[in-house]
Amino acid sequence: MHSKNYCKVKEWFDLRVWNEERVRNAVKMGWITKKEFKEITGKDYE
């Protein structure tokens, strides 16, 4: 089960509307989890 905004954030990242920093900010705002950050970007959240 993913966070409520996971699909939106993943789509925006995949379409290059959002960069990695924007996805990182989504974690800070509580939109997605650190695990989901890794699923979307392929990188560990630091």
mmCIF entry with sequence, helices, sheets and N, C-alpha, C, O atoms, coordinates in Angstrom:
data_MODEL
# 
_entry.id   MODEL 
# 
_entity.id                         1 
_entity.type                       polymer 
_entity.pdbx_number_of_molecules   1 
# 
_entity_poly.entity_id                      1 
_entity_poly.type                           'polypeptide(L)' 
_entity_poly.nstd_linkage                   no 
_entity_poly.nstd_monomer                   no 
_entity_poly.pdbx_seq_one_letter_code       MHSKNYCKVKEWFDLRVWNEERVRNAVKMGWITKKEFKEITGKDYE 
_entity_poly.pdbx_seq_one_letter_code_can   MHSKNYCKVKEWFDLRVWNEERVRNAVKMGWITKKEFKEITGKDYE 
_entity_poly.pdbx_strand_id                 A 
# 
loop_
_entity_poly_seq.entity_id 
_entity_poly_seq.num 
_entity_poly_seq.mon_id 
_entity_poly_seq.hetero 
1 1  MET n 
1 2  HIS n 
1 3  SER n 
1 4  LYS n 
1 5  ASN n 
1 6  TYR n 
1 7  CYS n 
1 8  LYS n 
1 9  VAL n 
1 10 LYS n 
1 11 GLU n 
1 12 TRP n 
1 13 PHE n 
1 14 ASP n 
1 15 LEU n 
1 16 ARG n 
1 17 VAL n 
1 18 TRP n 
1 19 ASN n 
1 20 GLU n 
1 21 GLU n 
1 22 ARG n 
1 23 VAL n 
1 24 ARG n 
1 25 ASN n 
1 26 ALA n 
1 27 VAL n 
1 28 LYS n 
1 29 MET n 
1 30 GLY n 
1 31 TRP n 
1 32 ILE n 
1 33 THR n 
1 34 LYS n 
1 35 LYS n 
1 36 GLU n 
1 37 PHE n 
1 38 LYS n 
1 39 GLU n 
1 40 ILE n 
1 41 THR n 
1 42 GLY n 
1 43 LYS n 
1 44 ASP n 
1 45 TYR n 
1 46 GLU n 
# 
_struct_asym.id          A 
_struct_asym.entity_id   1 
# 
loop_
_struct_conf.conf_type_id 
_struct_conf.id 
_struct_conf.pdbx_PDB_helix_id 
_struct_conf.beg_label_comp_id 
_struct_conf.beg_label_asym_id 
_struct_conf.beg_label_seq_id 
_struct_conf.pdbx_beg_PDB_ins_code 
_struct_conf.end_label_comp_id 
_struct_conf.end_label_asym_id 
_struct_conf.end_label_seq_id 
_struct_conf.pdbx_end_PDB_ins_code 
_struct_conf.beg_auth_comp_id 
_struct_conf.beg_auth_asym_id 
_struct_conf.beg_auth_seq_id 
_struct_conf.end_auth_comp_id 
_struct_conf.end_auth_asym_id 
_struct_conf.end_auth_seq_id 
_struct_conf.pdbx_PDB_helix_class 
_struct_conf.details 
_struct_conf.pdbx_PDB_helix_length 
HELX_P HELX_P1 AA1 TYR A 6  ? ASP A 14 ? TYR A 6  ASP A 14 1 ? 9 
HELX_P HELX_P2 AA2 GLU A 20 ? LYS A 28 ? GLU A 20 LYS A 28 1 ? 9 
HELX_P HELX_P3 AA3 LYS A 34 ? THR A 41 ? LYS A 34 THR A 41 1 ? 8 
# 
_struct_conf_type.id          HELX_P 
_struct_conf_type.criteria    ? 
_struct_conf_type.reference   ? 
# 
loop_
_atom_site.group_PDB 
_atom_site.id 
_atom_site.type_symbol 
_atom_site.label_atom_id 
_atom_site.label_alt_id 
_atom_site.label_comp_id 
_atom_site.label_asym_id 
_atom_site.label_entity_id 
_atom_site.label_seq_id 
_atom_site.pdbx_PDB_ins_code 
_atom_site.Cartn_x 
_atom_site.Cartn_y 
_atom_site.Cartn_z 
_atom_site.occupancy 
_atom_site.B_iso_or_equiv 
_atom_site.pdbx_formal_charge 
_atom_site.auth_seq_id 
_atom_site.auth_comp_id 
_atom_site.auth_asym_id 
_atom_site.auth_atom_id 
_atom_site.pdbx_PDB_model_num 
ATOM 1   N N  . MET A 1 1  ? 0.848  -1.194 0.000   1.00 0.00 ? 1  MET A N  1 
ATOM 2   C CA . MET A 1 1  ? 0.000  0.000  0.000   1.00 0.00 ? 1  MET A CA 1 
ATOM 3   C C  . MET A 1 1  ? 0.886  1.247  0.000   1.00 0.00 ? 1  MET A C  1 
ATOM 4   O O  . MET A 1 1  ? 1.795  1.371  0.821   1.00 0.00 ? 1  MET A O  1 
ATOM 5   N N  . HIS A 1 2  ? 0.621  2.141  -0.900  1.00 0.00 ? 2  HIS A N  1 
ATOM 6   C CA . HIS A 1 2  ? 1.397  3.375  -0.994  1.00 0.00 ? 2  HIS A CA 1 
ATOM 7   C C  . HIS A 1 2  ? 0.663  4.551  -0.352  1.00 0.00 ? 2  HIS A C  1 
ATOM 8   O O  . HIS A 1 2  ? -0.542 4.506  -0.104  1.00 0.00 ? 2  HIS A O  1 
ATOM 9   N N  . SER A 1 3  ? 1.431  5.592  -0.096  1.00 0.00 ? 3  SER A N  1 
ATOM 10  C CA . SER A 1 3  ? 0.860  6.833  0.432   1.00 0.00 ? 3  SER A CA 1 
ATOM 11  C C  . SER A 1 3  ? -0.137 7.407  -0.569  1.00 0.00 ? 3  SER A C  1 
ATOM 12  O O  . SER A 1 3  ? -0.112 7.087  -1.757  1.00 0.00 ? 3  SER A O  1 
ATOM 13  N N  . LYS A 1 4  ? -1.005 8.253  -0.059  1.00 0.00 ? 4  LYS A N  1 
ATOM 14  C CA . LYS A 1 4  ? -2.067 8.844  -0.879  1.00 0.00 ? 4  LYS A CA 1 
ATOM 15  C C  . LYS A 1 4  ? -1.530 9.562  -2.121  1.00 0.00 ? 4  LYS A C  1 
ATOM 16  O O  . LYS A 1 4  ? -2.142 9.504  -3.187  1.00 0.00 ? 4  LYS A O  1 
ATOM 17  N N  . ASN A 1 5  ? -0.393 10.234 -1.981  1.00 0.00 ? 5  ASN A N  1 
ATOM 18  C CA . ASN A 1 5  ? 0.148  11.037 -3.081  1.00 0.00 ? 5  ASN A CA 1 
ATOM 19  C C  . ASN A 1 5  ? 1.252  10.337 -3.883  1.00 0.00 ? 5  ASN A C  1 
ATOM 20  O O  . ASN A 1 5  ? 1.855  10.945 -4.767  1.00 0.00 ? 5  ASN A O  1 
ATOM 21  N N  . TYR A 1 6  ? 1.513  9.068  -3.579  1.00 0.00 ? 6  TYR A N  1 
ATOM 22  C CA . TYR A 1 6  ? 2.603  8.351  -4.246  1.00 0.00 ? 6  TYR A CA 1 
ATOM 23  C C  . TYR A 1 6  ? 2.469  8.380  -5.768  1.00 0.00 ? 6  TYR A C  1 
ATOM 24  O O  . TYR A 1 6  ? 3.426  8.710  -6.469  1.00 0.00 ? 6  TYR A O  1 
ATOM 25  N N  . CYS A 1 7  ? 1.305  8.044  -6.274  1.00 0.00 ? 7  CYS A N  1 
ATOM 26  C CA . CYS A 1 7  ? 1.113  7.963  -7.737  1.00 0.00 ? 7  CYS A CA 1 
ATOM 27  C C  . CYS A 1 7  ? 1.354  9.308  -8.410  1.00 0.00 ? 7  CYS A C  1 
ATOM 28  O O  . CYS A 1 7  ? 1.951  9.374  -9.485  1.00 0.00 ? 7  CYS A O  1 
ATOM 29  N N  . LYS A 1 8  ? 0.890  10.377 -7.776  1.00 0.00 ? 8  LYS A N  1 
ATOM 30  C CA . LYS A 1 8  ? 1.106  11.713 -8.346  1.00 0.00 ? 8  LYS A CA 1 
ATOM 31  C C  . LYS A 1 8  ? 2.585  12.046 -8.392  1.00 0.00 ? 8  LYS A C  1 
ATOM 32  O O  . LYS A 1 8  ? 3.102  12.479 -9.422  1.00 0.00 ? 8  LYS A O  1 
ATOM 33  N N  . VAL A 1 9  ? 3.266  11.841 -7.266  1.00 0.00 ? 9  VAL A N  1 
ATOM 34  C CA . VAL A 1 9  ? 4.691  12.185 -7.190  1.00 0.00 ? 9  VAL A CA 1 
ATOM 35  C C  . VAL A 1 9  ? 5.489  11.343 -8.179  1.00 0.00 ? 9  VAL A C  1 
ATOM 36  O O  . VAL A 1 9  ? 6.368  11.865 -8.865  1.00 0.00 ? 9  VAL A O  1 
ATOM 37  N N  . LYS A 1 10 ? 5.194  10.046 -8.260  1.00 0.00 ? 10 LYS A N  1 
ATOM 38  C CA . LYS A 1 10 ? 5.913  9.168  -9.197  1.00 0.00 ? 10 LYS A CA 1 
ATOM 39  C C  . LYS A 1 10 ? 5.681  9.612  -10.635 1.00 0.00 ? 10 LYS A C  1 
ATOM 40  O O  . LYS A 1 10 ? 6.620  9.667  -11.429 1.00 0.00 ? 10 LYS A O  1 
ATOM 41  N N  . GLU A 1 11 ? 4.456  9.924  -10.968 1.00 0.00 ? 11 GLU A N  1 
ATOM 42  C CA . GLU A 1 11 ? 4.148  10.366 -12.330 1.00 0.00 ? 11 GLU A CA 1 
ATOM 43  C C  . GLU A 1 11 ? 4.891  11.663 -12.668 1.00 0.00 ? 11 GLU A C  1 
ATOM 44  O O  . GLU A 1 11 ? 5.482  11.786 -13.740 1.00 0.00 ? 11 GLU A O  1 
ATOM 45  N N  . TRP A 1 12 ? 4.854  12.623 -11.745 1.00 0.00 ? 12 TRP A N  1 
ATOM 46  C CA . TRP A 1 12 ? 5.534  13.897 -11.996 1.00 0.00 ? 12 TRP A CA 1 
ATOM 47  C C  . TRP A 1 12 ? 7.037  13.700 -12.141 1.00 0.00 ? 12 TRP A C  1 
ATOM 48  O O  . TRP A 1 12 ? 7.670  14.364 -12.961 1.00 0.00 ? 12 TRP A O  1 
ATOM 49  N N  . PHE A 1 13 ? 7.617  12.793 -11.353 1.00 0.00 ? 13 PHE A N  1 
ATOM 50  C CA . PHE A 1 13 ? 9.052  12.518 -11.464 1.00 0.00 ? 13 PHE A CA 1 
ATOM 51  C C  . PHE A 1 13 ? 9.355  11.815 -12.790 1.00 0.00 ? 13 PHE A C  1 
ATOM 52  O O  . PHE A 1 13 ? 10.308 12.169 -13.485 1.00 0.00 ? 13 PHE A O  1 
ATOM 53  N N  . ASP A 1 14 ? 8.542  10.823 -13.132 1.00 0.00 ? 14 ASP A N  1 
ATOM 54  C CA . ASP A 1 14 ? 8.748  10.070 -14.384 1.00 0.00 ? 14 ASP A CA 1 
ATOM 55  C C  . ASP A 1 14 ? 8.615  10.974 -15.610 1.00 0.00 ? 14 ASP A C  1 
ATOM 56  O O  . ASP A 1 14 ? 9.317  10.788 -16.603 1.00 0.00 ? 14 ASP A O  1 
ATOM 57  N N  . LEU A 1 15 ? 7.717  11.946 -15.536 1.00 0.00 ? 15 LEU A N  1 
ATOM 58  C CA . LEU A 1 15 ? 7.520  12.878 -16.658 1.00 0.00 ? 15 LEU A CA 1 
ATOM 59  C C  . LEU A 1 15 ? 8.519  14.049 -16.627 1.00 0.00 ? 15 LEU A C  1 
ATOM 60  O O  . LEU A 1 15 ? 8.498  14.930 -17.486 1.00 0.00 ? 15 LEU A O  1 
ATOM 61  N N  . ARG A 1 16 ? 9.392  14.025 -15.610 1.00 0.00 ? 16 ARG A N  1 
ATOM 62  C CA . ARG A 1 16 ? 10.411 15.062 -15.408 1.00 0.00 ? 16 ARG A CA 1 
ATOM 63  C C  . ARG A 1 16 ? 9.816  16.434 -15.118 1.00 0.00 ? 16 ARG A C  1 
ATOM 64  O O  . ARG A 1 16 ? 10.451 17.463 -15.349 1.00 0.00 ? 16 ARG A O  1 
ATOM 65  N N  . VAL A 1 17 ? 8.579  16.433 -14.606 1.00 0.00 ? 17 VAL A N  1 
ATOM 66  C CA . VAL A 1 17 ? 7.983  17.672 -14.128 1.00 0.00 ? 17 VAL A CA 1 
ATOM 67  C C  . VAL A 1 17 ? 8.640  18.026 -12.791 1.00 0.00 ? 17 VAL A C  1 
ATOM 68  O O  . VAL A 1 17 ? 8.883  19.196 -12.494 1.00 0.00 ? 17 VAL A O  1 
ATOM 69  N N  . TRP A 1 18 ? 8.922  16.989 -11.990 1.00 0.00 ? 18 TRP A N  1 
ATOM 70  C CA . TRP A 1 18 ? 9.605  17.155 -10.715 1.00 0.00 ? 18 TRP A CA 1 
ATOM 71  C C  . TRP A 1 18 ? 10.988 16.533 -10.804 1.00 0.00 ? 18 TRP A C  1 
ATOM 72  O O  . TRP A 1 18 ? 11.171 15.494 -11.439 1.00 0.00 ? 18 TRP A O  1 
ATOM 73  N N  . ASN A 1 19 ? 11.971 17.178 -10.160 1.00 0.00 ? 19 ASN A N  1 
ATOM 74  C CA . ASN A 1 19 ? 13.305 16.592 -10.065 1.00 0.00 ? 19 ASN A CA 1 
ATOM 75  C C  . ASN A 1 19 ? 13.441 15.884 -8.708  1.00 0.00 ? 19 ASN A C  1 
ATOM 76  O O  . ASN A 1 19 ? 12.499 15.842 -7.917  1.00 0.00 ? 19 ASN A O  1 
ATOM 77  N N  . GLU A 1 20 ? 14.622 15.337 -8.461  1.00 0.00 ? 20 GLU A N  1 
ATOM 78  C CA . GLU A 1 20 ? 14.845 14.585 -7.226  1.00 0.00 ? 20 GLU A CA 1 
ATOM 79  C C  . GLU A 1 20 ? 14.622 15.446 -5.983  1.00 0.00 ? 20 GLU A C  1 
ATOM 80  O O  . GLU A 1 20 ? 14.091 14.966 -4.981  1.00 0.00 ? 20 GLU A O  1 
ATOM 81  N N  . GLU A 1 21 ? 15.021 16.697 -6.046  1.00 0.00 ? 21 GLU A N  1 
ATOM 82  C CA . GLU A 1 21 ? 14.852 17.593 -4.889  1.00 0.00 ? 21 GLU A CA 1 
ATOM 83  C C  . GLU A 1 21 ? 13.377 17.798 -4.553  1.00 0.00 ? 21 GLU A C  1 
ATOM 84  O O  . GLU A 1 21 ? 13.006 17.850 -3.380  1.00 0.00 ? 21 GLU A O  1 
ATOM 85  N N  . ARG A 1 22 ? 12.552 17.912 -5.562  1.00 0.00 ? 22 ARG A N  1 
ATOM 86  C CA . ARG A 1 22 ? 11.098 18.067 -5.311  1.00 0.00 ? 22 ARG A CA 1 
ATOM 87  C C  . ARG A 1 22 ? 10.538 16.804 -4.645  1.00 0.00 ? 22 ARG A C  1 
ATOM 88  O O  . ARG A 1 22 ? 9.707  16.889 -3.741  1.00 0.00 ? 22 ARG A O  1 
ATOM 89  N N  . VAL A 1 23 ? 10.997 15.643 -5.096  1.00 0.00 ? 23 VAL A N  1 
ATOM 90  C CA . VAL A 1 23 ? 10.546 14.384 -4.489  1.00 0.00 ? 23 VAL A CA 1 
ATOM 91  C C  . VAL A 1 23 ? 11.027 14.322 -3.042  1.00 0.00 ? 23 VAL A C  1 
ATOM 92  O O  . VAL A 1 23 ? 10.289 13.871 -2.165  1.00 0.00 ? 23 VAL A O  1 
ATOM 93  N N  . ARG A 1 24 ? 12.245 14.765 -2.784  1.00 0.00 ? 24 ARG A N  1 
ATOM 94  C CA . ARG A 1 24 ? 12.786 14.824 -1.424  1.00 0.00 ? 24 ARG A CA 1 
ATOM 95  C C  . ARG A 1 24 ? 11.895 15.726 -0.543  1.00 0.00 ? 24 ARG A C  1 
ATOM 96  O O  . ARG A 1 24 ? 11.610 15.399 0.609   1.00 0.00 ? 24 ARG A O  1 
ATOM 97  N N  . ASN A 1 25 ? 11.473 16.841 -1.100  1.00 0.00 ? 25 ASN A N  1 
ATOM 98  C CA . ASN A 1 25 ? 10.588 17.744 -0.361  1.00 0.00 ? 25 ASN A CA 1 
ATOM 99  C C  . ASN A 1 25 ? 9.235  17.092 -0.069  1.00 0.00 ? 25 ASN A C  1 
ATOM 100 O O  . ASN A 1 25 ? 8.614  17.382 0.953   1.00 0.00 ? 25 ASN A O  1 
ATOM 101 N N  . ALA A 1 26 ? 8.782  16.218 -0.961  1.00 0.00 ? 26 ALA A N  1 
ATOM 102 C CA . ALA A 1 26 ? 7.522  15.508 -0.734  1.00 0.00 ? 26 ALA A CA 1 
ATOM 103 C C  . ALA A 1 26 ? 7.633  14.616 0.500   1.00 0.00 ? 26 ALA A C  1 
ATOM 104 O O  . ALA A 1 26 ? 6.654  14.433 1.224   1.00 0.00 ? 26 ALA A O  1 
ATOM 105 N N  . VAL A 1 27 ? 8.823  14.061 0.743   1.00 0.00 ? 27 VAL A N  1 
ATOM 106 C CA . VAL A 1 27 ? 9.036  13.271 1.961   1.00 0.00 ? 27 VAL A CA 1 
ATOM 107 C C  . VAL A 1 27 ? 8.963  14.188 3.175   1.00 0.00 ? 27 VAL A C  1 
ATOM 108 O O  . VAL A 1 27 ? 8.310  13.862 4.167   1.00 0.00 ? 27 VAL A O  1 
ATOM 109 N N  . LYS A 1 28 ? 9.635  15.336 3.097   1.00 0.00 ? 28 LYS A N  1 
ATOM 110 C CA . LYS A 1 28 ? 9.644  16.286 4.219   1.00 0.00 ? 28 LYS A CA 1 
ATOM 111 C C  . LYS A 1 28 ? 8.233  16.763 4.557   1.00 0.00 ? 28 LYS A C  1 
ATOM 112 O O  . LYS A 1 28 ? 7.915  17.003 5.722   1.00 0.00 ? 28 LYS A O  1 
ATOM 113 N N  . MET A 1 29 ? 7.400  16.896 3.545   1.00 0.00 ? 29 MET A N  1 
ATOM 114 C CA . MET A 1 29 ? 6.030  17.371 3.751   1.00 0.00 ? 29 MET A CA 1 
ATOM 115 C C  . MET A 1 29 ? 5.081  16.243 4.180   1.00 0.00 ? 29 MET A C  1 
ATOM 116 O O  . MET A 1 29 ? 3.921  16.495 4.505   1.00 0.00 ? 29 MET A O  1 
ATOM 117 N N  . GLY A 1 30 ? 5.576  15.010 4.180   1.00 0.00 ? 30 GLY A N  1 
ATOM 118 C CA . GLY A 1 30 ? 4.743  13.882 4.592   1.00 0.00 ? 30 GLY A CA 1 
ATOM 119 C C  . GLY A 1 30 ? 3.863  13.327 3.492   1.00 0.00 ? 30 GLY A C  1 
ATOM 120 O O  . GLY A 1 30 ? 2.949  12.546 3.757   1.00 0.00 ? 30 GLY A O  1 
ATOM 121 N N  . TRP A 1 31 ? 4.135  13.726 2.253   1.00 0.00 ? 31 TRP A N  1 
ATOM 122 C CA . TRP A 1 31 ? 3.333  13.221 1.125   1.00 0.00 ? 31 TRP A CA 1 
ATOM 123 C C  . TRP A 1 31 ? 3.670  11.779 0.808   1.00 0.00 ? 31 TRP A C  1 
ATOM 124 O O  . TRP A 1 31 ? 2.782  10.992 0.482   1.00 0.00 ? 31 TRP A O  1 
ATOM 125 N N  . ILE A 1 32 ? 4.955  11.420 0.901   1.00 0.00 ? 32 ILE A N  1 
ATOM 126 C CA . ILE A 1 32 ? 5.415  10.055 0.636   1.00 0.00 ? 32 ILE A CA 1 
ATOM 127 C C  . ILE A 1 32 ? 6.407  9.664  1.725   1.00 0.00 ? 32 ILE A C  1 
ATOM 128 O O  . ILE A 1 32 ? 6.864  10.510 2.492   1.00 0.00 ? 32 ILE A O  1 
ATOM 129 N N  . THR A 1 33 ? 6.736  8.374  1.786   1.00 0.00 ? 33 THR A N  1 
ATOM 130 C CA . THR A 1 33 ? 7.689  7.883  2.790   1.00 0.00 ? 33 THR A CA 1 
ATOM 131 C C  . THR A 1 33 ? 9.096  7.838  2.205   1.00 0.00 ? 33 THR A C  1 
ATOM 132 O O  . THR A 1 33 ? 9.289  7.990  0.999   1.00 0.00 ? 33 THR A O  1 
ATOM 133 N N  . LYS A 1 34 ? 10.068 7.627  3.078   1.00 0.00 ? 34 LYS A N  1 
ATOM 134 C CA . LYS A 1 34 ? 11.459 7.486  2.636   1.00 0.00 ? 34 LYS A CA 1 
ATOM 135 C C  . LYS A 1 34 ? 11.615 6.257  1.739   1.00 0.00 ? 34 LYS A C  1 
ATOM 136 O O  . LYS A 1 34 ? 12.384 6.276  0.778   1.00 0.00 ? 34 LYS A O  1 
ATOM 137 N N  . LYS A 1 35 ? 10.883 5.193  2.059   1.00 0.00 ? 35 LYS A N  1 
ATOM 138 C CA . LYS A 1 35 ? 10.915 3.978  1.234   1.00 0.00 ? 35 LYS A CA 1 
ATOM 139 C C  . LYS A 1 35 ? 10.361 4.271  -0.165  1.00 0.00 ? 35 LYS A C  1 
ATOM 140 O O  . LYS A 1 35 ? 10.904 3.801  -1.165  1.00 0.00 ? 35 LYS A O  1 
ATOM 141 N N  . GLU A 1 36 ? 9.296  5.038  -0.225  1.00 0.00 ? 36 GLU A N  1 
ATOM 142 C CA . GLU A 1 36 ? 8.707  5.398  -1.519  1.00 0.00 ? 36 GLU A CA 1 
ATOM 143 C C  . GLU A 1 36 ? 9.643  6.307  -2.313  1.00 0.00 ? 36 GLU A C  1 
ATOM 144 O O  . GLU A 1 36 ? 9.694  6.228  -3.540  1.00 0.00 ? 36 GLU A O  1 
ATOM 145 N N  . PHE A 1 37 ? 10.385 7.172  -1.612  1.00 0.00 ? 37 PHE A N  1 
ATOM 146 C CA . PHE A 1 37 ? 11.389 7.996  -2.280  1.00 0.00 ? 37 PHE A CA 1 
ATOM 147 C C  . PHE A 1 37 ? 12.361 7.103  -3.042  1.00 0.00 ? 37 PHE A C  1 
ATOM 148 O O  . PHE A 1 37 ? 12.685 7.371  -4.199  1.00 0.00 ? 37 PHE A O  1 
ATOM 149 N N  . LYS A 1 38 ? 12.827 6.033  -2.384  1.00 0.00 ? 38 LYS A N  1 
ATOM 150 C CA . LYS A 1 38 ? 13.761 5.106  -3.034  1.00 0.00 ? 38 LYS A CA 1 
ATOM 151 C C  . LYS A 1 38 ? 13.092 4.397  -4.214  1.00 0.00 ? 38 LYS A C  1 
ATOM 152 O O  . LYS A 1 38 ? 13.723 4.197  -5.252  1.00 0.00 ? 38 LYS A O  1 
ATOM 153 N N  . GLU A 1 39 ? 11.833 4.018  -4.064  1.00 0.00 ? 39 GLU A N  1 
ATOM 154 C CA . GLU A 1 39 ? 11.116 3.364  -5.166  1.00 0.00 ? 39 GLU A CA 1 
ATOM 155 C C  . GLU A 1 39 ? 11.026 4.288  -6.379  1.00 0.00 ? 39 GLU A C  1 
ATOM 156 O O  . GLU A 1 39 ? 11.168 3.842  -7.517  1.00 0.00 ? 39 GLU A O  1 
ATOM 157 N N  . ILE A 1 40 ? 10.795 5.557  -6.135  1.00 0.00 ? 40 ILE A N  1 
ATOM 158 C CA . ILE A 1 40 ? 10.601 6.525  -7.221  1.00 0.00 ? 40 ILE A CA 1 
ATOM 159 C C  . ILE A 1 40 ? 11.929 6.919  -7.864  1.00 0.00 ? 40 ILE A C  1 
ATOM 160 O O  . ILE A 1 40 ? 12.050 6.935  -9.089  1.00 0.00 ? 40 ILE A O  1 
ATOM 161 N N  . THR A 1 41 ? 12.925 7.238  -7.032  1.00 0.00 ? 41 THR A N  1 
ATOM 162 C CA . THR A 1 41 ? 14.195 7.786  -7.566  1.00 0.00 ? 41 THR A CA 1 
ATOM 163 C C  . THR A 1 41 ? 15.280 6.733  -7.760  1.00 0.00 ? 41 THR A C  1 
ATOM 164 O O  . THR A 1 41 ? 16.215 6.940  -8.533  1.00 0.00 ? 41 THR A O  1 
ATOM 165 N N  . GLY A 1 42 ? 15.161 5.601  -7.058  1.00 0.00 ? 42 GLY A N  1 
ATOM 166 C CA . GLY A 1 42 ? 16.216 4.589  -7.093  1.00 0.00 ? 42 GLY A CA 1 
ATOM 167 C C  . GLY A 1 42 ? 17.377 4.904  -6.167  1.00 0.00 ? 42 GLY A C  1 
ATOM 168 O O  . GLY A 1 42 ? 18.396 4.212  -6.179  1.00 0.00 ? 42 GLY A O  1 
ATOM 169 N N  . LYS A 1 43 ? 17.221 5.960  -5.354  1.00 0.00 ? 43 LYS A N  1 
ATOM 170 C CA . LYS A 1 43 ? 18.288 6.374  -4.438  1.00 0.00 ? 43 LYS A CA 1 
ATOM 171 C C  . LYS A 1 43 ? 17.761 6.354  -3.012  1.00 0.00 ? 43 LYS A C  1 
ATOM 172 O O  . LYS A 1 43 ? 16.568 6.543  -2.773  1.00 0.00 ? 43 LYS A O  1 
ATOM 173 N N  . ASP A 1 44 ? 18.672 6.121  -2.064  1.00 0.00 ? 44 ASP A N  1 
ATOM 174 C CA . ASP A 1 44 ? 18.302 6.165  -0.657  1.00 0.00 ? 44 ASP A CA 1 
ATOM 175 C C  . ASP A 1 44 ? 18.001 7.614  -0.259  1.00 0.00 ? 44 ASP A C  1 
ATOM 176 O O  . ASP A 1 44 ? 18.621 8.554  -0.756  1.00 0.00 ? 44 ASP A O  1 
ATOM 177 N N  . TYR A 1 45 ? 17.045 7.765  0.638   1.00 0.00 ? 45 TYR A N  1 
ATOM 178 C CA . TYR A 1 45 ? 16.737 9.086  1.174   1.00 0.00 ? 45 TYR A CA 1 
ATOM 179 C C  . TYR A 1 45 ? 17.727 9.375  2.284   1.00 0.00 ? 45 TYR A C  1 
ATOM 180 O O  . TYR A 1 45 ? 17.862 8.587  3.219   1.00 0.00 ? 45 TYR A O  1 
ATOM 181 N N  . GLU A 1 46 ? 18.418 10.496 2.189   1.00 0.00 ? 46 GLU A N  1 
ATOM 182 C CA . GLU A 1 46 ? 19.418 10.854 3.209   1.00 0.00 ? 46 GLU A CA 1 
ATOM 183 C C  . GLU A 1 46 ? 19.021 12.129 3.892   1.00 0.00 ? 46 GLU A C  1 
ATOM 184 O O  . GLU A 1 46 ? 19.731 12.600 4.781   1.00 0.00 ? 46 GLU A O  1 
# 
